Amino acid sequence: MSQGKAVLAKTKLIIGIALFALSIFIPLLGIWVAQTTLPVAIKTLIIGILTFGGPEILAVLAVAVLGKEAFDLIAGKIFAVLGKLAPKGSVSRNRYKVGLFLFVFSFVPSYILSYWPTLVPENPPYRIISCICADIMLVASLFVLGGDFWDKLRALFVYDAVAQFPQTESAQNE
């Protein structure tokens, strides 16, 4: 009987991890759906489900299969690995300026495609490539900016966070 419970627990763990992984990668299926010959309304519906409903439903199913404790353990390990990838500490002034340029400039293709779509050729690969490059530039900018910027970014989402500006020499002399 004990061996049966171990097999069931292992099976639940495998299914739960598979559902959790699928919930992360299911939005990527929208790229494939966009290239099909389905009517636009059907494509829109499927991509919407794959992007906004499907991941959440699969994550809830993963929690149901795994149990909250096992899910928290797995998610904690994943976020611990991702946390190690985040840069730490401050960076030089020039590196910070380059990082800010990359950060701000990464939003430009989105604005161009939103407000002046005629500036980008109608050929869909150009639009997709420009958006992918902008996303890569955004992620790269976060690493160039360093850990202090990550703390500043995180502070945007903390209600009680307060900005502290360094005092200038003129303010210190008063």
Secondary structure, DSSP 8 states (H G I E B T S, - for coil): -HHHHHHHHHHHHHHHHHHHHHHHHGGGHHHHHHTS-S-HHHHHHHHHIIIIIHHHHHHHHHHHHH-HHHHHHHHHHHHHHHHHHS--S---HHHHHHHHHHHHHTTHHHHHHHH-GGGS-S-HHHHHHHHHHHHHHHHHHHHHH-HHHHHHHHHTT-TT--------HHHHH-
